[in-house]
Every structure is written in structure tokens, then in C-alpha cells.
Amino acid sequence: MSSTDSLDSPAVALVHGRKVPTGLYIDGTWRPTGATFTVADPAEGTAVAEVADATGEHALEALDAATRAQEDWGAWAPRARAELFHTAHQLLQDRAEDFAAVMTAESGKPLAESRAEFGLSIGFFRWYAEQIGHLHGTYAHGSPGGYRIVATHQPVGPCLLITPWNFPLLMSARKAGAALAAGCTAVMKSAQETPLTGALFVQTLHDAGFPPGVVNLLHTTTSAAISDAVLGDARLRKVSFTGSTGVGSHLLGKAANNIVNASMELGGDGPFIVLDDADVDLAVEQAVVCKFRNAGQACVAANRIILHEAIAEEFTEKFVAQVRKLRVGNGFSDGVDVGPIISERQRDRVGELVAAFRQQGGEILAGGEPVDGPGYFFEPTVVRMDTRDHTLCGEELFAPLATLYTVGSVRQAIEFANDTHYGLAAYVFTRDLNRAVAVSEKLDFGMVGVNRGIMADPAAPFGGVKSSGLGREGGHDGIYEFLEPKYLALTIDETEAIGV
């Protein structure tokens, strides 16, 4: 079934031949609003669609719907909920090319990257479908005797799920998949830059048969109005956010007022460490992917490439040669490796970063300039820094900008890697298993990739420490972020039950 066959939305946009609803999805129906905003194609700088612009009042209506649906949805039998998930998973699979086209149209990423994101996204959705029937409690004797300890789990309740623009389907499937699988209802807020992917995702859940109110979707140009309204309502019991550390900190403050359960996946400053015994060719290959995937606009991207002096020259020569081969262009064009920056403002910020690195003594080895023409493109850029004592050292770049640093020992590499307030993802390249484990354990990060630059997996717990966030998405932990433990103390009188 194609997404173009089943839409019942009163307002749709035609995006590369695919019909996508443009309203708000509240209580099982698509609704227009009195105001709209433009979704732009960052590769062309042109309009893709006009979508409904939600207010705080719309957000409370969505929470009303989620609250009404919570009791019934939370009481669904695990098998029934799992079967609904599998139906949705099959519909998602049937619409693979629709999702890839819409993602590329509104985010600019190359079509190959959109297809890869789709594959990972439905992998997470299927993972949660399979977890539904495997949420087990415990049974034990009370310590002094006379009662039993029964521990189980129950849905935390209505959730606010806030997704970013850089991986619009992955974040929707990872957050909503876990929340809905746990028996929670959800109010989803899309990113202003990429609302259409979220709309196609929610339409697919609608077509699969998810009941009204279980999932709701808002688009908006005033994110604070939405989050303030919903977080200010005591009926909300969970917020899950992916985005910048600054916004995450603000949301945590708002959540504290009503003691709302919170999961935060925030910024990163990923050190990419290449030790003296590393397979340099492998490290170069993985560094290119880890740094320039999605034009560097990823929280887990290699932010500081830290090279042992014994291999620094070889790595640098080979890495720069590969970066210079990367083709920049429209994501729908064949052979494109790097798409546009998401907006003109963000593209200008990349230029400011490059200028700042130059001012700090950085040597530009490749790129360094915006690309002429329509859209918001910037050359894949490599900067070599001779000092680690500069103000940009711990800043998340979020750009197609690789910075190279040299260290003289393994200990220096670890110390420099940990010298940041972030703690999301780190990477280590070495041929020595003993060294790989020892170094990884010393790195103060939630995730460490050993001899690989991509490590997202539905079966793995994704998340960070320090200013990179709270909680985990995926793995055996992800669904429990949306469940509360519940303890029953059950009195047992054996004498009365079976006699003396």
C-alpha cells in the first residue's frame, strides 16, 4: 500500500509525487489551523509545503486526547498491542521509498542516507514490537515473612515527544515506538524544518489502526509555547527530547515543576581517537563516514579527531585525500556524498566557525568555503590545529568540519578526549584488544565505538552522560524509560490458607 492510496487528510502536500498530510493530527483526525508556515528544501532554497502552525491551545487539545485514551490503551493485552505494531511495521516497510523521498526533500540529505535512516528506524520500531510481550516482573518472599513481593511495571502515562530535524524518522520511530509499546499515549512535536516525515509516520500509524488519541502530532513555529503549555499541565507524566543541551536544560527546569519524568538526548563532542597501532586505512574510511554523514549534522559525529603522533602524518594525508573526493550536491542527484546544511542561518554559522578556527591558528587542509548556487551548501572542510588550548576545543561543531589534533601518548589522548562537558559518543581505533577495552573504560562517554564510526543499533542502549543527557533509547533499557515499577506487598497467611 502506498501512502498516496490511503490519506484521509483534508489538506495534503504533493512532495516528489507523494501525498503528505499538512494538518495537525489530534484525536485521530487531521486538522487545519488558522496559520501555516513554509517547509523549505535546503538544497534549492524553495518551498516544499505549507503546514499547519500549532499554538499552545492546540497542544492542550492534543494532551486532552492523549489523556482520554491513556486508560484504554494502557490496558491493551500485550499480544494485541504487538500485533498492531507488526501491522504498522509492514505498512512502514511498504512505504520505504515514500519516506526516503520526503526526508531528502525537506532535510536535504542524500537519498542513500535517507534510505539508510529508514532501515534503522523501522528496525527500532520492530525491536519495540518484539519487546511488548517480554516485559516481566518479579516475585519474592518478603524479608520478615508473611507476605510476598510482587514487582511489575505500568505505563508512565501521557508523554510529550520532541524530535529534531537531523534524523526526523529515526527519532520519531525510536521515541514513539518505545512510548506506544509501553502502553503510553503520546503528543509528538516535530521539528519546524522537517514536519513532513513525522506526518507520514503518524499517517502510517493511523492507517495501521492505532486508536484515536493514542498518538497526536503537532507542528509549530513557536516550540516554547507548545512545551510550556504541555509541561505546565499536571496530566503530562513524561517528556522525551532530542536536541541541544541548552534547550534540554530549559525543558528539565520546566519538567521539575510537576516532577515530570524526563529523558534527554542532548549535544555531543565526540572524540575520534586513532592510536599508534591502528589500521590507518580503516580509521580514515570510518572517520569520513562518522564526520560527514548528514553533512556533519549529527550529535554523534566525530567532533575532534585525535591522532597519535606516530600515525598523524599518514592519517592526515589519506583523510584529506578522501575528503577532497566527496561530492556535494542535491540529495536526489546520483553520486552525491554530502547534502546541504539545513538552513541559510546554519550555513552562515559554519563559515563563522571556519573563520574562528583560522583565527585560533588552524590550518585549512581542505574546503573552507560555502558552495555557490541555490541551496545552503558548504565544502567538506578539514582543519589542523597545533594547539589544544583554544576556546573552540569543546564546542559541538554540527557541521561538515573536521578538526585534527595530535597527541604524544595514549594517556594524553584519553585526557584530551575527556576534557569536555559532553559525554555522548567516542571512538577508538587500535589493533590491540587489551588496549581497546582499557581505553574505552577510561573514556567518560555513554557509548564507545571500537574500530567503527557508526554504532546505532536497536539492540543497544543509546545515550550519554554529563551534559549529553539522561536516560537511554533502544536496547533492553529503552522501553523501561516509559514504564514505572510498581510494587505489590501481598499478605499471605499460610495457616489460614492450608491449615496447621
Buried (B, 14 or more C-beta within 10 A) or exposed (E): EEBBEBBEBEBBBEBBEBBBBBBBBBBBBBBBBEEBBEBBBBBBBEEBBBBBBBBBEBBBBBBBBBBBBBEEBBEBEBEEBBBBBBBBBBBBBBBBBBBBBBBBBBBBBBBBBBBBBBEBBBBBBBBBBBBBEEBEEEEEEEEEEEBBBBEBBEBBBBBBBBBBBBBBBBBBBBBBBBBBBBBBBBBBBBBBBBBBBBBBBBBBBBBBEBBBBBBBBBBBBBBEBBBBBBBBBEBBBBBBBBBBBEBBEBBBEBBEEEEBBBBBBBBBBBBBBBBBBBBBEBBBBBBBBBBBBBBBBBBBBBBBBBBBEBBBEBBBEBBBEBBEEBEBBBBBEEEBBBBBBBBBEBBBBBBEBBEBBEEBEBEBBBBBEBBEEEBBBBBBBBBBBEEBEBEBBBBBBBBBBBBBBBBEEBEBBBEBBBBBEBBBBBBBBBEEEEBBBBBBEBBBBBBBBBBEBBBBBBEBBBBBBBBBBBBBBBBEBBBBBBBBEEEEEEEEEEEEEEEE
